Amino acid sequence: MTRRLAALAVAAALMAGTAVPAFAEVYDIGAGSITIEANGDGTAKVTQNENVTDKDDDVTVTGSNAGTSNAVDVINNTDDDLKVTLSDVTITDTKGDAAVSVSGTGDTTIELDGSNTLESSGWHAGLERNEEKDSAGNVVSGKLTIQDEDKNGSLDATGGYGGAGIGGANLNNSGAIEITGGTITATGTLDGAGIGGGGSGGDGTVIISGGNITAQGGSSDNPNAICGAGIGGGGGYGNATVTITGDAVIEEATGGGGCAGIGNGYYNSKTDITISGNAEVKNAQGGAQGAGIGGGGFGGTGTVTITDNAKVDNATGGEGAAGIGSGVFGNVTVNISGNATVNAEGGANGAGIGGGYASAGDVTIEGGTTVSAAGGVGGGAGIGGGADLEGNEDARNRVTIRSNGDDPGCVRCGRCPGAGSGR
């Protein structure tokens, strides 16, 4: 009857000489797996079982709060953004697939309505967006945006073996991911990041500009296992490029063994983190040898920048790592400026802000910032180097603290030519 009424509506529109609107249907994931492919004109071709809708301009997938093992595959190889709404969808995959996967060269937006739960199996991420490259090695994958325009949506995403909660499958870099809203809980499995790269060294490229976020990197009962960052790189060699800005709130970002709460994975990987705007990080906890914010377990490098009105309420390093800065034997530079407020505590042998065990990294604090930093037990500085840092010029920390005035002046030490005038 619905199809007949639709056909009559089309016939009436044609007889009247008016434009024919695209169909907008709601697809129940319980009825079967769904493939959604962009047409390039703002509409999508939707296939479920043997039913095909060629021109849907408002794709909504619902689950009616009932669980299923059916999956959603979203493909956009066009220049236009493709939008898909998830409305009370619960998928627990049992077939070795991603619960929801996004691919293609075009950008895709996932709108969250109601409560959505995605749990993948195999080596897949919960909500999967892998980086894609062309034959010349250039990155061509479009961006995945997760939004909640109506402010009524949530997402709980859990990866399969080595998969990120949101981002890359095992052995995969994540594509570009942006979260602009929603209540998000993302959990990586084994060495997958909560949000970011897949296991065994997947890079994570993440922008969070809104929403309330809880992210847990992969974990293991083995205390020596290398797991994943809460937000950033996968375990192993996973690099991290993370921007947290706008009004985003990070409720919790927890790294697994060897990885940062927010930052890179284990072993000689790089981090580039910016926390700005009015963003707030309530708690960032590094795994063993990983910084709360910054470097992963061993030899990590890069930069952490905290600026504007951003707040870091608590950043705590794992054993051997800084609260903000480096992991073990790392070298991460930390810049804090603007009106930022920061509270950091090092793990055992790590600085509050600066180096982990035997680690350095320049620290610059300037502007109207408020900073509280405590070193961990065993010799870490509040701000500076970790325990057992070499004292030579090439290896030690360089700490610079400036006021927000143009001419901060100096203490009357009596050593400079202007000492008599108080300069």
PADREN-925210 format. One record per residue (C-alpha): residue number from 1; residue in one letter; y, x, z. Coordinates in steps of 0.1 Angstrom, whole numbers, plus 2048, in hexadecimal, padded with zeros to 3 digits. Layout:
! PADREN-925210
{atom NUM A {Y X Z}}
...
//
This chain:
! PADREN-925210
{atom 1 M {800 800 800}}
{atom 2 T {818 81D 809}}
{atom 3 R {812 82D 7E7}}
{atom 4 R {817 80C 7D4}}
{atom 5 L {838 806 7E6}}
{atom 6 A {843 829 7DE}}
{atom 7 A {83A 824 7B9}}
{atom 8 L {84E 803 7B9}}
{atom 9 A {86C 815 7C8}}
{atom 10 V {86A 830 7AD}}
{atom 11 A {867 816 791}}
{atom 12 A {885 802 79F}}
{atom 13 A {89A 822 7A1}}
{atom 14 L {891 82B 77D}}
{atom 15 M {89A 808 771}}
{atom 16 A {8BB 80A 783}}
{atom 17 G {8C2 82C 773}}
{atom 18 T {8C5 83E 795}}
{atom 19 A {8B7 85F 7A1}}
{atom 20 V {894 85E 7AF}}
{atom 21 P {892 86D 7D3}}
{atom 22 A {878 886 7DD}}
{atom 23 F {85D 879 7F4}}
{atom 24 A {85E 882 819}}
{atom 25 E {83D 87D 82B}}
{atom 26 V {82F 887 84D}}
{atom 27 Y {80E 89A 84B}}
{atom 28 D {7F5 897 868}}
{atom 29 I {7E5 8B9 86D}}
{atom 30 G {7C7 8A7 87C}}
{atom 31 A {7BE 89A 859}}
{atom 32 G {7B9 8BC 84A}}
{atom 33 S {7C8 8DE 844}}
{atom 34 I {7E9 8DE 832}}
{atom 35 T {7F9 8F5 817}}
{atom 36 I {81E 8F3 812}}
{atom 37 E {82D 905 7F4}}
{atom 38 A {852 906 7EB}}
{atom 39 N {85B 8F9 7C8}}
{atom 40 G {87D 90C 7C6}}
{atom 41 D {892 8EC 7C5}}
{atom 42 G {893 8E4 7EA}}
{atom 43 T {872 8D1 7E9}}
{atom 44 A {84E 8DB 7F0}}
{atom 45 K {82C 8D4 7E2}}
{atom 46 V {816 8CA 7FF}}
{atom 47 T {7F0 8CA 7FC}}
{atom 48 Q {7D9 8BB 816}}
{atom 49 N {7B4 8B5 80D}}
{atom 50 E {7B6 8A6 7EA}}
{atom 51 N {7D8 896 7EF}}
{atom 52 V {7F6 8A7 7DF}}
{atom 53 T {81B 89F 7E3}}
{atom 54 D {82E 8B2 7C8}}
{atom 55 K {852 8AD 7D4}}
{atom 56 D {856 8A9 7F9}}
{atom 57 D {879 8B1 805}}
{atom 58 D {873 8AE 82B}}
{atom 59 V {852 8BB 835}}
{atom 60 T {847 8B2 858}}
{atom 61 V {825 8BB 866}}
{atom 62 T {81A 8A7 885}}
{atom 63 G {7FD 8A9 89C}}
{atom 64 S {802 88A 8B2}}
{atom 65 N {7FB 8A1 8D0}}
{atom 66 A {7D6 8A4 8C5}}
{atom 67 G {7C6 8C6 8C0}}
{atom 68 T {7B5 8D2 8A0}}
{atom 69 S {7A8 8F1 88F}}
{atom 70 N {7B9 8E9 86E}}
{atom 71 A {7D4 901 863}}
{atom 72 V {7F6 901 852}}
{atom 73 D {7FD 91A 836}}
{atom 74 V {822 91C 82B}}
{atom 75 I {82B 92F 80B}}
{atom 76 N {84D 935 7FD}}
{atom 77 N {851 94B 7DE}}
{atom 78 T {873 93C 7D4}}
{atom 79 D {897 945 7DA}}
{atom 80 D {89D 925 7EF}}
{atom 81 D {896 921 814}}
{atom 82 L {878 90B 81C}}
{atom 83 K {879 8F6 83C}}
{atom 84 V {85B 8E9 84D}}
{atom 85 T {85B 8D5 86E}}
{atom 86 L {83F 8D7 888}}
{atom 87 S {83E 8B8 89D}}
{atom 88 D {826 8B8 8BB}}
{atom 89 V {80D 8CE 8A8}}
{atom 90 T {7F0 8DD 8BB}}
{atom 91 I {7D9 8F5 8A7}}
{atom 92 T {7BD 90A 8B6}}
{atom 93 D {7AE 91B 899}}
{atom 94 T {788 923 89A}}
{atom 95 K {784 92E 876}}
{atom 96 G {793 951 877}}
{atom 97 D {7B5 946 869}}
{atom 98 A {7D9 944 875}}
{atom 99 A {7E2 923 884}}
{atom 100 V {802 924 86F}}
{atom 101 S {809 93F 856}}
{atom 102 V {82A 945 842}}
{atom 103 S {82A 95A 823}}
{atom 104 G {83E 961 803}}
{atom 105 T {85E 971 7F8}}
{atom 106 G {874 954 802}}
{atom 107 D {882 94B 824}}
{atom 108 T {871 930 839}}
{atom 109 T {87E 91C 857}}
{atom 110 I {867 90C 870}}
{atom 111 E {878 8F0 883}}
{atom 112 L {869 8E7 8A5}}
{atom 113 D {866 8C3 8B1}}
{atom 114 G {854 8BA 8D1}}
{atom 115 S {838 8D1 8DF}}
{atom 116 N {826 8E8 8C7}}
{atom 117 T {808 8FF 8CF}}
{atom 118 L {7F9 918 8B7}}
{atom 119 E {7DB 92E 8BF}}
{atom 120 S {7CC 943 8A3}}
{atom 121 S {7AA 954 8A0}}
{atom 122 G {79E 972 88C}}
{atom 123 W {7B8 98D 88A}}
{atom 124 H {7D5 976 885}}
{atom 125 A {7F6 96E 896}}
{atom 126 G {7FC 94C 8A5}}
{atom 127 L {819 945 88E}}
{atom 128 E {814 960 874}}
{atom 129 R {82E 970 85E}}
{atom 130 N {822 992 850}}
{atom 131 E {838 9AA 83E}}
{atom 132 E {832 9AB 819}}
{atom 133 K {839 9C7 800}}
{atom 134 D {839 9C9 7DA}}
{atom 135 S {826 9E3 7C6}}
{atom 136 A {842 9FC 7CB}}
{atom 137 G {841 9F9 7F0}}
{atom 138 N {861 9E5 7F4}}
{atom 139 V {861 9CA 80F}}
{atom 140 V {864 9A8 7FD}}
{atom 141 S {85A 98F 818}}
{atom 142 G {872 974 821}}
{atom 143 K {87F 96D 844}}
{atom 144 L {86E 955 85C}}
{atom 145 T {887 941 871}}
{atom 146 I {87C 92C 88F}}
{atom 147 Q {896 912 89A}}
{atom 148 D {89A 8F3 8AF}}
{atom 149 E {8B8 8E0 8A2}}
{atom 150 D {8B2 8C1 8B7}}
{atom 151 K {8AC 8D6 8D6}}
{atom 152 N {88B 8C3 8DE}}
{atom 153 G {871 8DC 8D1}}
{atom 154 S {85A 8F6 8E0}}
{atom 155 L {840 90E 8D2}}
{atom 156 D {823 920 8E4}}
{atom 157 A {813 939 8CC}}
{atom 158 T {7F5 950 8D3}}
{atom 159 G {7E7 96A 8BC}}
{atom 160 G {7C2 971 8B4}}
{atom 161 Y {7B2 993 8B7}}
{atom 162 G {7CE 9AC 8B4}}
{atom 163 G {7E7 992 8A7}}
{atom 164 A {80A 98C 8B4}}
{atom 165 G {813 96B 8C3}}
{atom 166 I {82E 968 8A8}}
{atom 167 G {82F 982 88D}}
{atom 168 G {816 99A 87E}}
{atom 169 A {7F0 997 87C}}
{atom 170 N {7DB 9B4 888}}
{atom 171 L {7E3 9D3 874}}
{atom 172 N {803 9C3 866}}
{atom 173 N {828 9C7 86A}}
{atom 174 S {83A 9A7 871}}
{atom 175 G {852 99A 856}}
{atom 176 A {876 993 861}}
{atom 177 I {875 979 87D}}
{atom 178 E {894 966 88B}}
{atom 179 I {893 94E 8A8}}
{atom 180 T {8B2 938 8AC}}
{atom 181 G {8A6 91E 8C5}}
{atom 182 G {889 90D 8D7}}
{atom 183 T {874 914 8F5}}
{atom 184 I {85D 930 8E9}}
{atom 185 T {83E 93F 8F9}}
{atom 186 A {82D 95A 8E5}}
{atom 187 T {80F 96D 8EF}}
{atom 188 G {7FF 98A 8DC}}
{atom 189 T {7DA 992 8E0}}
{atom 190 L {7CC 9B5 8E7}}
{atom 191 D {7E5 9CC 8D6}}
{atom 192 G {7FB 9B2 8C4}}
{atom 193 A {81F 9AD 8CF}}
{atom 194 G {82A 98C 8DE}}
{atom 195 I {844 989 8C3}}
{atom 196 G {844 9A4 8A8}}
{atom 197 G {829 9BC 89A}}
{atom 198 G {804 9B8 899}}
{atom 199 G {7EB 9CF 8AA}}
{atom 200 S {7E4 9F3 8A1}}
{atom 201 G {808 9FC 899}}
{atom 202 G {819 9DE 889}}
{atom 203 D {83F 9E0 888}}
{atom 204 G {853 9C3 895}}
{atom 205 T {874 9B7 886}}
{atom 206 V {883 99C 89D}}
{atom 207 I {8A4 98A 8A1}}
{atom 208 I {8A8 972 8BE}}
{atom 209 S {8C9 95F 8BE}}
{atom 210 G {8C1 941 8D2}}
{atom 211 G {8A5 92F 8E6}}
{atom 212 N {893 937 906}}
{atom 213 I {878 951 900}}
{atom 214 T {859 95D 913}}
{atom 215 A {846 978 901}}
{atom 216 Q {826 98A 90D}}
{atom 217 G {818 9A8 8FB}}
{atom 218 G {7F2 9AB 8F8}}
{atom 219 S {7DF 9B6 917}}
{atom 220 S {7BD 9C3 921}}
{atom 221 D {7A7 9C6 940}}
{atom 222 N {7A5 9EB 937}}
{atom 223 P {7C2 9FD 949}}
{atom 224 N {7C2 A18 92F}}
{atom 225 A {7C4 A00 911}}
{atom 226 I {7E2 A01 8F9}}
{atom 227 C {7EF 9DE 8F5}}
{atom 228 G {80F 9CF 8E6}}
{atom 229 A {834 9CB 8ED}}
{atom 230 G {841 9AA 8FB}}
{atom 231 I {85B 9AA 8DE}}
{atom 232 G {859 9C5 8C4}}
{atom 233 G {83D 9DC 8B8}}
{atom 234 G {818 9D8 8B9}}
{atom 235 G {802 9F0 8CC}}
{atom 236 G {7FD A12 8BD}}
{atom 237 Y {81A A1D 8A7}}
{atom 238 G {82D 9FD 8A5}}
{atom 239 N {853 A02 8A0}}
{atom 240 A {86C 9E8 8AC}}
{atom 241 T {88C 9DA 89E}}
{atom 242 V {898 9BF 8B6}}
{atom 243 T {8B9 9AD 8B8}}
{atom 244 I {8BF 995 8D5}}
{atom 245 T {8E1 984 8D2}}
{atom 246 G {8F4 963 8D3}}
{atom 247 D {8E9 94D 8F0}}
{atom 248 A {8C5 958 8F0}}
{atom 249 V {8B3 959 912}}
{atom 250 I {895 96F 916}}
{atom 251 E {883 961 934}}
{atom 252 E {868 97B 934}}
{atom 253 A {85E 998 91D}}
{atom 254 T {83F 9AA 929}}
{atom 255 G {82F 9C8 918}}
{atom 256 G {80A 9CF 919}}
{atom 257 G {7FC 9F1 921}}
{atom 258 G {810 A0E 911}}
{atom 259 C {82A 9F7 902}}
{atom 260 A {84E 9EC 90A}}
{atom 261 G {858 9CA 917}}
{atom 262 I {872 9CA 8FA}}
{atom 263 G {86D 9E7 8E3}}
{atom 264 N {852 9FB 8D1}}
{atom 265 G {82D A01 8D4}}
{atom 266 Y {81B A1F 8E0}}
{atom 267 Y {81D A43 8D1}}
{atom 268 N {839 A52 8BD}}
{atom 269 S {849 A31 8B2}}
{atom 270 K {86D A27 8AF}}
{atom 271 T {882 A0C 8BF}}
{atom 272 D {8A4 9FD 8B5}}
{atom 273 I {8AF 9E3 8CD}}
{atom 274 T {8D1 9D1 8D0}}
{atom 275 I {8D8 9B7 8EB}}
{atom 276 S {8FA 9A7 8E6}}
{atom 277 G {90F 987 8E6}}
{atom 278 N {908 971 904}}
{atom 279 A {8E3 979 903}}
{atom 280 E {8D0 97C 924}}
{atom 281 V {8B0 98F 92B}}
{atom 282 K {8A3 982 94C}}
{atom 283 N {885 998 94F}}
{atom 284 A {877 9B4 939}}
{atom 285 Q {859 9C6 947}}
{atom 286 G {849 9E4 936}}
{atom 287 G {823 9EA 936}}
{atom 288 A {816 A0A 945}}
{atom 289 Q {82A A27 935}}
{atom 290 G {841 A0E 923}}
{atom 291 A {866 A07 92A}}
{atom 292 G {872 9E5 934}}
{atom 293 I {88A 9E8 916}}
{atom 294 G {886 A05 8FF}}
{atom 295 G {86A A1D 8F8}}
{atom 296 G {845 A18 8F9}}
{atom 297 G {82C A2F 90A}}
{atom 298 F {82C A51 8FA}}
{atom 299 G {847 A63 8E5}}
{atom 300 G {85C A44 8DC}}
{atom 301 T {87F A49 8CE}}
{atom 302 G {89C A34 8C4}}
{atom 303 T {8BA A21 8D2}}
{atom 304 V {8C1 A04 8EA}}
{atom 305 T {8E3 9F4 8E8}}
{atom 306 I {8EF 9DA 902}}
{atom 307 T {912 9CD 8FB}}
{atom 308 D {92B 9B0 8FB}}
{atom 309 N {923 997 918}}
{atom 310 A {8FE 99D 917}}
{atom 311 K {8EB 99C 938}}
{atom 312 V {8CB 9AF 941}}
{atom 313 D {8C1 9A0 963}}
{atom 314 N {8A3 9B6 967}}
{atom 315 A {893 9D1 952}}
{atom 316 T {876 9E3 963}}
{atom 317 G {862 A00 955}}
{atom 318 G {83D A04 958}}
{atom 319 E {82E A22 969}}
{atom 320 G {83E A41 95A}}
{atom 321 A {859 A2F 947}}
{atom 322 A {87E A26 94A}}
{atom 323 G {88B A03 951}}
{atom 324 I {8A1 A07 932}}
{atom 325 G {89B A26 91C}}
{atom 326 S {87C A3B 916}}
{atom 327 G {858 A3A 91E}}
{atom 328 V {844 A59 925}}
{atom 329 F {84F A78 911}}
{atom 330 G {868 A63 8FE}}
{atom 331 N {88C A65 8F3}}
{atom 332 V {89E A44 8F1}}
{atom 333 T {8C4 A42 8F1}}
{atom 334 V {8D4 A26 906}}
{atom 335 N {8F8 A18 900}}
{atom 336 I {907 9FE 917}}
{atom 337 S {92A 9F1 910}}
{atom 338 G {941 9D3 90F}}
{atom 339 N {93D 9BC 92D}}
{atom 340 A {918 9BF 92F}}
{atom 341 T {905 9BB 950}}
{atom 342 V {8E6 9D0 955}}
{atom 343 N {8CC 9D4 971}}
{atom 344 A {8B0 9ED 96B}}
{atom 345 E {894 9FD 97F}}
{atom 346 G {87D A19 974}}
{atom 347 G {858 A1A 979}}
{atom 348 A {848 A37 98C}}
{atom 349 N {858 A58 980}}
{atom 350 G {870 A45 969}}
{atom 351 A {896 A41 969}}
{atom 352 G {8A6 A1F 96E}}
{atom 353 I {8B9 A26 94E}}
{atom 354 G {8B1 A44 939}}
{atom 355 G {890 A58 938}}
{atom 356 G {86D A51 941}}
{atom 357 Y {856 A6C 94E}}
{atom 358 A {860 A8E 93F}}
{atom 359 S {877 A79 928}}
{atom 360 A {89C A7B 91E}}
{atom 361 G {8B4 A65 90B}}
{atom 362 D {8DA A65 90B}}
{atom 363 V {8EA A49 91F}}
{atom 364 T {90D A3C 919}}
{atom 365 I {91D A21 92F}}
{atom 366 E {940 A15 927}}
{atom 367 G {957 9F7 928}}
{atom 368 G {957 9DD 943}}
{atom 369 T {932 9DF 949}}
{atom 370 T {920 9D9 96A}}
{atom 371 V {901 9EF 96E}}
{atom 372 S {8E7 9F2 989}}
{atom 373 A {8CB A0B 984}}
{atom 374 A {8B0 A19 99B}}
{atom 375 G {898 A34 993}}
{atom 376 G {873 A30 999}}
{atom 377 V {860 A42 9B5}}
{atom 378 G {856 A65 9AD}}
{atom 379 G {877 A73 9A1}}
{atom 380 G {887 A5E 986}}
{atom 381 A {8AD A5C 986}}
{atom 382 G {8C1 A3C 989}}
{atom 383 I {8D2 A45 969}}
{atom 384 G {8C5 A64 957}}
{atom 385 G {8A4 A76 953}}
{atom 386 G {881 A6E 95E}}
{atom 387 A {86D A84 976}}
{atom 388 D {863 AA7 969}}
{atom 389 L {87E AA6 94E}}
{atom 390 E {885 ACA 942}}
{atom 391 G {8A8 AD6 94B}}
{atom 392 N {8B1 AE9 92B}}
{atom 393 E {8CE ADD 916}}
{atom 394 D {8B8 ACF 8FA}}
{atom 395 A {8A1 ABA 90F}}
{atom 396 R {8B7 AAC 92C}}
{atom 397 N {8C9 A8A 92D}}
{atom 398 R {8ED A88 925}}
{atom 399 V {8FE A6C 938}}
{atom 400 T {922 A60 92F}}
{atom 401 I {934 A45 944}}
{atom 402 R {957 A39 939}}
{atom 403 S {96E A1E 945}}
{atom 404 N {97C A03 92D}}
{atom 405 G {99F A13 92D}}
{atom 406 D {9AC A29 911}}
{atom 407 D {9B3 A45 92A}}
{atom 408 P {99B A44 947}}
{atom 409 G {9AB A64 957}}
{atom 410 C {995 A7B 96C}}
{atom 411 V {98F A86 990}}
{atom 412 R {9A6 AA1 99E}}
{atom 413 C {98D ABC 99D}}
{atom 414 G {9A6 AD9 99A}}
{atom 415 R {994 AE9 97D}}
{atom 416 C {9A8 ADD 95F}}
{atom 417 P {9CC AE8 955}}
{atom 418 G {9D9 AC6 95D}}
{atom 419 A {9CB AC4 980}}
{atom 420 G {9ED AC6 991}}
{atom 421 S {9F9 AA7 980}}
{atom 422 G {9D9 A93 988}}
{atom 423 R {9CC A95 965}}
//
